[in-house]
Amino acid sequence: MATNSRELAQRGAGGTEEDVPDPHSEWGWNGGFPRGGMAAGIFCIIALLAMLIGNHTGKIEDLYLVGFAVILAIGLVISVRNKRNAWRR
């Protein structure tokens, strides 16, 4: 029997990946959150555009807010397009 971790590492653990339990198996969830990215993206776009309403007088802030919202929207459209066409590849 190994007395310390160095000796155990030198001899090898002797186990395989099948022996290691899944940490999520206890509570039964093993998947992802497929619509979470889309929901977060839409929320961020709405939040950015809602920040246009305010007491600022300069238009530079508006340009940045709209620009970032457009970049996020383009990213979401590309993501949806890639997911829909994934089965064709």
Secondary structure as UniProt FT lines:
FT   HELIX           5..11
FT   HELIX           17..19
FT   TURN            23..28
FT   TURN            34..35
FT   HELIX           36..50
FT   TURN            51..52
FT   HELIX           60..84
FT   HELIX           86..88
//
